[in-house]
Amino acid sequence: MSGDLATWPGLPYALLFLEWEARFPQEWTRHAKSWGTKQSLIRDMARAHQDEAVKAKLTDLVEIVVRRAYRCKDREYVRVARAVDSADLRSRLDRAVDSDSPWARYQAGYVLWLLDHPELPNTRHVWRAWVAGQAAALI
């Protein structure tokens, strides 16, 4: 992708590709599995200027991803969350933190924490340290 995201002819297809993977992971894996493409598209979406419709779609994708079991390259969605950070996104993440799903609680909590700490990188080391801190607080 080059240029303005809002005028990129491939935008609807890129969003559809990411939504397909987010909503129907088994089918996507069977028919379109491409972790590199997923990672590249997520990074492009996070870097580009988004209009309100694209921000809304990306906010939906972040919410879907934090509510499911982790899949390859899902950590990349932190970039998107940082790019579209809003009261709406934080409210959705707060609801996910309060859900019955352990996946949602941890993933949404981690994304919220990183939104509050933009100086921190989104690395495996940071994720593990955050999880360890959360686990210690529960004892």
C-alpha positions, 0 to 999 in steps of 0.5 A: 500500500502506498499513498493515502489509505482512504483513497487506496483501491485495495482498502476494502479488500485489505479490511475484508481479508483482516475481518475474514481472519478475525471472524472466521479463523479456521476457514481463513487458515484453510483457504487464505492463510498468509501470516506475512500478509496479515502482518503487513496489512495490519502494519499498513493500517496502523501507519496510514491516516484513517478516515472515520469509517476505517477507524470504526472498522479497525476498532471493531477488529481490535475488539474481535481479536482481543476477545478470541484465543491468540493467533499468529501475528495478533500482537500486531493489533496493538499498533492498530489500537494505538493508531485508533485510540479513542474513548469507544475503543477503551470502553470496548476493551474495558468490557472485554476485561470484565468478560468471562473469557480469560483470553479477553481479560488478559489480551484486552487488559494488556492492550489497555495497559500499552495504550496507557504506556505508549513509550513501551514496545509491544514485545514478547518480553513486555507481554510476559512481564505484564502477565507475570505482574498480573498473576502476582497481583491476583495472589 
